[in-house]
Amino acid sequence: MKFKKWLLVGFSSLLVFGVAACSSDKSSSDGGSKDKEVSIDFWVFGATGYEELAKEYEKENKNVKIKIKKSETDAHHSNLFTALSAGTGAPDVAMLEVDQVDRFRDAQDRLLNLYDMKADEIKDQYLDWKWKIAENDGGKFLMGLPTDIGPKGLYYRTELFEAAGLPTEPEEVSALISTPESFKEAALTIKEKTGKPMVASMEMMYRAKLDTLEESYFDSEGNLLIEESGNGVKGAYDQAIEMNKLGLVGNLPMWSAEWGSGVQKGDFAVELGAAWFKGWMEGNAPDAAGKYKVATLPTEYSGNWGGSYITIPKETKHPQEAYDFVKWLVSPDNQLKSFKSSGLFPSSPLVYEMDDFKASTDDYFSGQSTQNVFAESAQKIGYVYKGKNYITVNDEINAALTNVQDGKDPEKEWTAAIKRIKKALDR
């Protein structure tokens, strides 16, 4: 699922709030018998298509009913956090967006350790980095099973590449832009020949490096790292500023109307987007059909943007039935179904070898099999730790980058951002 900003609320402050109980302990089932009906409450967000898979599971398991509650992403996580804090009202099963995982680590004692359910038996079916993000307590606790991921690729406007005298076929573009240096060289050529910037915004250029850092803003103990020697955040910040100074960065913030229009008209050459971005393009930029293709990014820019897990709150009355359903739902075969029906990019590399997966084509991208590009990218990605205050810090750095693009001094903006971050974290 795609990234969305999140309202940060202290875990302890939510203890005073309650929500309407919806756990399956109200079901008529005893939860342990295969002969009696078991009701599994399942909270989801986004367009997952899990409703159809739930119906399929019910047909195969006559005693199990899956009750899905769908909410907007922010409301979903807020309600789940509140229910876990209150100790009542949580569902049997719930999705967790990847950028929310670190926040829910504080609620470990309210979740089932899926290693206690023998989840280690299926660990080798999933990408290592994806699995590791859901581990806690030094790898002894598993918070959720992996669903989809958001490997990033290079969406490029073929007519701009052609006008710049650059190759336009994906394999050629991947070979041409294989390092940050060659990315910059291609950007300079496109700027010179077409007058168009390479990327849409400072944030997009900043994320190119940021999304690949194993540690960016915090270490696993919650210590702020961005002033530490060797930390890569300042390098990502400086690179965005350098590219902007060279005229290679546009001023079209992602999700703005101007940015959407820019995608349609080709106001910038590339988007460093996740696999889910093609779904947005197909639905929101119809005039750009046939004008983009997808190549791999340099390894230094091959990060992940989005994706989810499925967790099981400890208060469930049906832990085994809940786990059996989740294990089935995220199995490689069903990840293929979710990919084909809803575009959820699989976190199991076993899917990447399936004929149905490899043979799929995208009419929007002139018949290219873009999923194979993202599958290659997914296997280059490394483990990334973000921390529960990631968004607080990220927003301040992006504010600094915006100010620099408006003419402010880069170093003064960096220093001011650090000051604001420390103040926010001290509250």
ZABASE-587763 format. One line per field, with one value per residue (C-alpha): residue number from 1; residue in one letter; y, z, x. Coordinates in pm, whole numbers. Example, Ala and Ser with C-alpha at 12.3 -4.5 7.8 and 13.67 -1.06 7.14 Angstrom:
ZABASE-587763
num [1 / 2]
residu [A / S]
y [-450 / -106]
z [780 / 714]
x [1230 / 1367]
//
This chain:
ZABASE-587763
num [1 / 2 / 3 / 4 / 5 / 6 / 7 / 8 / 9 / 10 / 11 / 12 / 13 / 14 / 15 / 16 / 17 / 18 / 19 / 20 / 21 / 22 / 23 / 24 / 25 / 26 / 27 / 28 / 29 / 30 / 31 / 32 / 33 / 34 / 35 / 36 / 37 / 38 / 39 / 40 / 41 / 42 / 43 / 44 / 45 / 46 / 47 / 48 / 49 / 50 / 51 / 52 / 53 / 54 / 55 / 56 / 57 / 58 / 59 / 60 / 61 / 62 / 63 / 64 / 65 / 66 / 67 / 68 / 69 / 70 / 71 / 72 / 73 / 74 / 75 / 76 / 77 / 78 / 79 / 80 / 81 / 82 / 83 / 84 / 85 / 86 / 87 / 88 / 89 / 90 / 91 / 92 / 93 / 94 / 95 / 96 / 97 / 98 / 99 / 100 / 101 / 102 / 103 / 104 / 105 / 106 / 107 / 108 / 109 / 110 / 111 / 112 / 113 / 114 / 115 / 116 / 117 / 118 / 119 / 120 / 121 / 122 / 123 / 124 / 125 / 126 / 127 / 128 / 129 / 130 / 131 / 132 / 133 / 134 / 135 / 136 / 137 / 138 / 139 / 140 / 141 / 142 / 143 / 144 / 145 / 146 / 147 / 148 / 149 / 150 / 151 / 152 / 153 / 154 / 155 / 156 / 157 / 158 / 159 / 160 / 161 / 162 / 163 / 164 / 165 / 166 / 167 / 168 / 169 / 170 / 171 / 172 / 173 / 174 / 175 / 176 / 177 / 178 / 179 / 180 / 181 / 182 / 183 / 184 / 185 / 186 / 187 / 188 / 189 / 190 / 191 / 192 / 193 / 194 / 195 / 196 / 197 / 198 / 199 / 200 / 201 / 202 / 203 / 204 / 205 / 206 / 207 / 208 / 209 / 210 / 211 / 212 / 213 / 214 / 215 / 216 / 217 / 218 / 219 / 220 / 221 / 222 / 223 / 224 / 225 / 226 / 227 / 228 / 229 / 230 / 231 / 232 / 233 / 234 / 235 / 236 / 237 / 238 / 239 / 240 / 241 / 242 / 243 / 244 / 245 / 246 / 247 / 248 / 249 / 250 / 251 / 252 / 253 / 254 / 255 / 256 / 257 / 258 / 259 / 260 / 261 / 262 / 263 / 264 / 265 / 266 / 267 / 268 / 269 / 270 / 271 / 272 / 273 / 274 / 275 / 276 / 277 / 278 / 279 / 280 / 281 / 282 / 283 / 284 / 285 / 286 / 287 / 288 / 289 / 290 / 291 / 292 / 293 / 294 / 295 / 296 / 297 / 298 / 299 / 300 / 301 / 302 / 303 / 304 / 305 / 306 / 307 / 308 / 309 / 310 / 311 / 312 / 313 / 314 / 315 / 316 / 317 / 318 / 319 / 320 / 321 / 322 / 323 / 324 / 325 / 326 / 327 / 328 / 329 / 330 / 331 / 332 / 333 / 334 / 335 / 336 / 337 / 338 / 339 / 340 / 341 / 342 / 343 / 344 / 345 / 346 / 347 / 348 / 349 / 350 / 351 / 352 / 353 / 354 / 355 / 356 / 357 / 358 / 359 / 360 / 361 / 362 / 363 / 364 / 365 / 366 / 367 / 368 / 369 / 370 / 371 / 372 / 373 / 374 / 375 / 376 / 377 / 378 / 379 / 380 / 381 / 382 / 383 / 384 / 385 / 386 / 387 / 388 / 389 / 390 / 391 / 392 / 393 / 394 / 395 / 396 / 397 / 398 / 399 / 400 / 401 / 402 / 403 / 404 / 405 / 406 / 407 / 408 / 409 / 410 / 411 / 412 / 413 / 414 / 415 / 416 / 417 / 418 / 419 / 420 / 421 / 422 / 423 / 424 / 425 / 426 / 427]
residu [M / K / F / K / K / W / L / L / V / G / F / S / S / L / L / V / F / G / V / A / A / C / S / S / D / K / S / S / S / D / G / G / S / K / D / K / E / V / S / I / D / F / W / V / F / G / A / T / G / Y / E / E / L / A / K / E / Y / E / K / E / N / K / N / V / K / I / K / I / K / K / S / E / T / D / A / H / H / S / N / L / F / T / A / L / S / A / G / T / G / A / P / D / V / A / M / L / E / V / D / Q / V / D / R / F / R / D / A / Q / D / R / L / L / N / L / Y / D / M / K / A / D / E / I / K / D / Q / Y / L / D / W / K / W / K / I / A / E / N / D / G / G / K / F / L / M / G / L / P / T / D / I / G / P / K / G / L / Y / Y / R / T / E / L / F / E / A / A / G / L / P / T / E / P / E / E / V / S / A / L / I / S / T / P / E / S / F / K / E / A / A / L / T / I / K / E / K / T / G / K / P / M / V / A / S / M / E / M / M / Y / R / A / K / L / D / T / L / E / E / S / Y / F / D / S / E / G / N / L / L / I / E / E / S / G / N / G / V / K / G / A / Y / D / Q / A / I / E / M / N / K / L / G / L / V / G / N / L / P / M / W / S / A / E / W / G / S / G / V / Q / K / G / D / F / A / V / E / L / G / A / A / W / F / K / G / W / M / E / G / N / A / P / D / A / A / G / K / Y / K / V / A / T / L / P / T / E / Y / S / G / N / W / G / G / S / Y / I / T / I / P / K / E / T / K / H / P / Q / E / A / Y / D / F / V / K / W / L / V / S / P / D / N / Q / L / K / S / F / K / S / S / G / L / F / P / S / S / P / L / V / Y / E / M / D / D / F / K / A / S / T / D / D / Y / F / S / G / Q / S / T / Q / N / V / F / A / E / S / A / Q / K / I / G / Y / V / Y / K / G / K / N / Y / I / T / V / N / D / E / I / N / A / A / L / T / N / V / Q / D / G / K / D / P / E / K / E / W / T / A / A / I / K / R / I / K / K / A / L / D / R]
y [0 / 342 / 568 / 819 / 1068 / 961 / 1144 / 1050 / 999 / 875 / 518 / 577 / 876 / 655 / 427 / 644 / 593 / 299 / 179 / -34 / -395 / -593 / -890 / -1227 / -1326 / -1242 / -1507 / -1824 / -2029 / -2191 / -2102 / -2438 / -2678 / -2747 / -2843 / -2509 / -2174 / -1936 / -1570 / -1381 / -1000 / -861 / -489 / -369 / -46 / 35 / -159 / -505 / -728 / -939 / -961 / -1208 / -1413 / -1424 / -1573 / -1834 / -1920 / -1957 / -2206 / -2413 / -2381 / -2415 / -2340 / -2006 / -1672 / -1372 / -1032 / -754 / -394 / -150 / 200 / 483 / 426 / 683 / 593 / 223 / 257 / 509 / 278 / -23 / 167 / 286 / -62 / -219 / 56 / 4 / -372 / -430 / -386 / -505 / -741 / -1093 / -992 / -650 / -500 / -283 / -40 / -70 / 288 / 214 / -99 / 83 / 271 / -55 / -209 / -42 / -260 / -589 / -723 / -673 / -882 / -1251 / -1352 / -1528 / -1726 / -1899 / -2000 / -2162 / -1879 / -1966 / -2262 / -2025 / -1760 / -1879 / -1801 / -1424 / -1157 / -1139 / -761 / -760 / -1030 / -867 / -538 / -717 / -874 / -727 / -800 / -891 / -1114 / -1326 / -1171 / -1154 / -887 / -983 / -1184 / -996 / -897 / -658 / -438 / -121 / -172 / 143 / 170 / 438 / 553 / 748 / 958 / 799 / 1106 / 1317 / 1049 / 1028 / 1407 / 1407 / 1144 / 881 / 520 / 445 / 69 / -42 / -266 / 13 / 273 / 40 / -2 / 372 / 480 / 228 / 458 / 791 / 950 / 822 / 932 / 1283 / 1269 / 1163 / 1440 / 1701 / 1577 / 1589 / 1938 / 2058 / 1902 / 1949 / 2212 / 1975 / 1880 / 1517 / 1480 / 1660 / 1775 / 1808 / 1540 / 1291 / 1359 / 1340 / 1008 / 856 / 797 / 820 / 518 / 293 / 384 / 95 / 354 / 704 / 917 / 677 / 363 / 76 / 233 / 550 / 767 / 1050 / 979 / 1258 / 1449 / 1138 / 1088 / 849 / 893 / 915 / 1164 / 1473 / 1318 / 1266 / 1627 / 1762 / 1560 / 1701 / 2053 / 1993 / 1855 / 2150 / 2396 / 2239 / 2292 / 1919 / 1931 / 2068 / 2243 / 2007 / 1850 / 1499 / 1467 / 1838 / 1930 / 2070 / 1743 / 1543 / 1768 / 1731 / 1352 / 1387 / 1641 / 1526 / 1830 / 1620 / 1320 / 1051 / 945 / 732 / 554 / 235 / -53 / 76 / 406 / 248 / 190 / 559 / 649 / 419 / 569 / 933 / 1005 / 842 / 1089 / 961 / 604 / 475 / 760 / 594 / 280 / 142 / 62 / -50 / 209 / 211 / -13 / 300 / 419 / 84 / 132 / 30 / 263 / 113 / -231 / -397 / -680 / -866 / -890 / -1081 / -898 / -1109 / -1062 / -1281 / -1581 / -1779 / -1752 / -2072 / -2003 / -1643 / -1756 / -2028 / -1767 / -1514 / -1779 / -1884 / -1524 / -1426 / -1755 / -1721 / -1853 / -1597 / -1316 / -1388 / -1356 / -1025 / -897 / -987 / -856 / -550 / -482 / -571 / -641 / -977 / -999 / -1365 / -1410 / -1749 / -1554 / -1388 / -1729 / -1816 / -1819 / -1619 / -1347 / -1330 / -1331 / -1040 / -724 / -360 / -197 / 144 / 92 / -17 / -384 / -390 / -654 / -398 / -645 / -817 / -487 / -439 / -802 / -742 / -423 / -597 / -838 / -553 / -386 / -405 / -390 / -40 / 75 / 389 / 434 / 557 / 928 / 891 / 1110 / 1392 / 1415 / 1356 / 1642 / 1886 / 1788 / 1823 / 2165 / 2267 / 2144 / 2342 / 2655 / 2600 / 2571 / 2903 / 3062 / 3007 / 2906 / 2523 / 2500 / 2745 / 2550 / 2222 / 2366 / 2511 / 2177 / 1994 / 2244 / 2195 / 1818 / 1811 / 2039 / 1816 / 1500 / 1656 / 1722]
z [0 / -73 / 185 / 364 / 633 / 983 / 1289 / 1569 / 1906 / 2222 / 2306 / 2673 / 2614 / 2438 / 2733 / 2845 / 2525 / 2432 / 2118 / 2049 / 2103 / 1783 / 1865 / 1766 / 2131 / 2063 / 1803 / 1864 / 1822 / 2090 / 1871 / 1893 / 1721 / 1352 / 1379 / 1505 / 1330 / 1396 / 1306 / 1220 / 1225 / 974 / 952 / 619 / 435 / 68 / -240 / -152 / -308 / 8 / 7 / -281 / -126 / 202 / 19 / -134 / 210 / 351 / 77 / 166 / 542 / 603 / 976 / 929 / 850 / 765 / 851 / 678 / 798 / 551 / 656 / 525 / 602 / 880 / 1048 / 1028 / 1215 / 1461 / 1553 / 1581 / 1799 / 2024 / 2059 / 2143 / 2396 / 2560 / 2568 / 2411 / 2075 / 1850 / 1562 / 1525 / 1228 / 1101 / 830 / 924 / 673 / 668 / 784 / 1088 / 1200 / 1417 / 1598 / 1685 / 1829 / 2155 / 2144 / 2114 / 2432 / 2270 / 1962 / 1905 / 1844 / 1511 / 1576 / 1849 / 1567 / 1377 / 1125 / 1091 / 880 / 596 / 640 / 338 / 108 / 150 / 82 / 374 / 411 / 411 / 676 / 897 / 922 / 1109 / 1362 / 1708 / 2032 / 1862 / 1608 / 1866 / 1803 / 1472 / 1452 / 1122 / 802 / 484 / 216 / -60 / -116 / -312 / -497 / -684 / -1054 / -1308 / -1486 / -1783 / -2052 / -2377 / -2596 / -2376 / -2381 / -2759 / -2797 / -2586 / -2810 / -2536 / -2577 / -2508 / -2459 / -2093 / -2110 / -2274 / -2022 / -1732 / -1875 / -1939 / -1591 / -1367 / -1110 / -942 / -1161 / -1485 / -1355 / -1322 / -1668 / -1829 / -1641 / -1771 / -2128 / -2102 / -1952 / -2228 / -2517 / -2395 / -2122 / -1890 / -1538 / -1466 / -1156 / -1037 / -689 / -421 / -216 / -501 / -548 / -173 / -146 / -415 / -160 / 159 / 84 / 58 / 390 / 639 / 915 / 830 / 1110 / 1407 / 1530 / 1681 / 2028 / 1909 / 1905 / 1648 / 1399 / 1143 / 1298 / 1340 / 1124 / 838 / 848 / 492 / 542 / 491 / 172 / 39 / 134 / -36 / -350 / -387 / -347 / -601 / -859 / -798 / -842 / -1181 / -1286 / -1282 / -1021 / -1085 / -838 / -867 / -525 / -551 / -535 / -619 / -914 / -1092 / -1047 / -1179 / -1482 / -1522 / -1538 / -1811 / -2020 / -1957 / -1764 / -1616 / -1749 / -1481 / -1170 / -914 / -825 / -652 / -827 / -707 / -892 / -1224 / -1087 / -1009 / -1358 / -1526 / -1326 / -1315 / -1618 / -1911 / -2161 / -2082 / -2188 / -2415 / -2325 / -2035 / -1981 / -1673 / -1621 / -1316 / -1091 / -991 / -690 / -487 / -554 / -536 / -226 / -111 / -84 / 78 / 150 / 443 / 695 / 868 / 1244 / 1500 / 1823 / 2131 / 2249 / 1967 / 2090 / 1784 / 1746 / 1547 / 1309 / 1264 / 1189 / 950 / 755 / 742 / 640 / 357 / 253 / 206 / 52 / -279 / -476 / -320 / -355 / -727 / -715 / -525 / -780 / -1073 / -917 / -723 / -823 / -482 / -563 / -412 / -127 / -208 / -473 / -550 / -733 / -959 / -1113 / -1182 / -1549 / -1487 / -1324 / -1580 / -1877 / -1759 / -1974 / -1925 / -2211 / -2051 / -2088 / -2452 / -2362 / -2140 / -1866 / -1597 / -1312 / -1411 / -1371 / -1022 / -933 / -1019 / -812 / -515 / -488 / -472 / -173 / 170 / 519 / 630 / 984 / 1018 / 1378 / 1518 / 1477 / 1117 / 973 / 1220 / 1108 / 742 / 731 / 873 / 626 / 338 / 469 / 463 / 104 / 0 / 158 / -25 / -355 / -267 / -235 / 127 / 228 / 236 / 544 / 747 / 653 / 756 / 1092 / 1148 / 1060 / 1312 / 1578 / 1502 / 1503 / 1844 / 1986 / 1850 / 1986 / 2331 / 2370]
x [0 / 124 / 283 / 66 / 149 / 56 / -58 / 182 / 20 / 187 / 100 / 43 / -184 / -431 / -491 / -779 / -969 / -1178 / -1343 / -1640 / -1553 / -1547 / -1334 / -1459 / -1505 / -1866 / -1895 / -2085 / -1773 / -1562 / -1263 / -1096 / -1327 / -1326 / -1694 / -1826 / -1830 / -1544 / -1574 / -1253 / -1270 / -1022 / -938 / -797 / -722 / -675 / -777 / -651 / -914 / -901 / -1280 / -1272 / -994 / -1186 / -1484 / -1256 / -1117 / -1466 / -1553 / -1249 / -1311 / -1683 / -1658 / -1475 / -1635 / -1420 / -1568 / -1377 / -1386 / -1229 / -1116 / -900 / -532 / -497 / -826 / -740 / -411 / -550 / -839 / -611 / -366 / -646 / -795 / -461 / -393 / -730 / -684 / -1021 / -1188 / -908 / -991 / -859 / -646 / -530 / -312 / -12 / 140 / 519 / 575 / 358 / 541 / 795 / 520 / 345 / 663 / 562 / 250 / 440 / 280 / -62 / 25 / 81 / 440 / 396 / 712 / 507 / 269 / 560 / 594 / 962 / 849 / 748 / 1018 / 1217 / 923 / 969 / 1228 / 1472 / 1457 / 1078 / 1059 / 1322 / 1132 / 851 / 1089 / 1128 / 1311 / 1636 / 1465 / 1281 / 939 / 752 / 482 / 320 / 340 / 438 / 188 / 291 / 597 / 677 / 1007 / 1106 / 1178 / 1265 / 948 / 1082 / 917 / 1031 / 976 / 1206 / 1475 / 1443 / 1457 / 1774 / 1933 / 1920 / 1803 / 1437 / 1420 / 1414 / 1721 / 1921 / 1804 / 1888 / 2237 / 2277 / 2162 / 2335 / 2498 / 2416 / 2682 / 2526 / 2184 / 2323 / 2485 / 2158 / 1978 / 2224 / 2177 / 1799 / 1811 / 2042 / 1846 / 1486 / 1495 / 1305 / 1419 / 1501 / 1279 / 968 / 1066 / 1330 / 1155 / 1179 / 1550 / 1610 / 1427 / 1649 / 1925 / 1725 / 1505 / 1810 / 1975 / 1972 / 1976 / 1861 / 1720 / 1734 / 1906 / 1707 / 1747 / 1573 / 1884 / 1888 / 2166 / 2159 / 2448 / 2662 / 2971 / 2898 / 2522 / 2385 / 2100 / 2315 / 2453 / 2100 / 2016 / 2330 / 2267 / 1916 / 2054 / 2330 / 2085 / 1854 / 2141 / 2210 / 1847 / 1771 / 1492 / 1145 / 917 / 620 / 553 / 416 / 35 / -11 / -234 / 71 / 256 / -39 / -56 / 321 / 289 / 29 / 221 / 577 / 699 / 981 / 1171 / 1150 / 964 / 1148 / 828 / 723 / 548 / 210 / 267 / 175 / -175 / -200 / -84 / -332 / -617 / -514 / -299 / -481 / -338 / 11 / -66 / 208 / 443 / 628 / 831 / 1003 / 1371 / 1563 / 1720 / 2086 / 2141 / 2218 / 1860 / 1680 / 1470 / 1126 / 829 / 522 / 385 / 212 / 199 / -82 / -71 / -279 / -375 / -325 / -684 / -818 / -1013 / -908 / -529 / -483 / -772 / -652 / -298 / -413 / -612 / -326 / -74 / -307 / -382 / -16 / 96 / 282 / -17 / -249 / 5 / -9 / -388 / -362 / -113 / -337 / -658 / -538 / -179 / -31 / 331 / 437 / 687 / 752 / 1023 / 868 / 596 / 854 / 924 / 561 / 463 / 143 / 348 / 626 / 388 / 175 / 193 / 90 / -96 / -42 / 334 / 316 / 293 / 601 / 613 / 693 / 651 / 973 / 1160 / 1020 / 1093 / 1458 / 1455 / 1290 / 1580 / 1837 / 1673 / 1833 / 1688 / 1583 / 1510 / 1296 / 1182 / 851 / 940 / 1052 / 780 / 846 / 1207 / 1132 / 883 / 1137 / 1409 / 1167 / 1063 / 1428 / 1466 / 1159 / 1306 / 1635 / 1452 / 1286 / 1629 / 1732 / 2085 / 2126 / 2347 / 2140 / 1827 / 1990 / 2091 / 1744 / 1584 / 1802 / 1701 / 1330 / 1368 / 1536 / 1270 / 993 / 1155 / 1199 / 826]
//
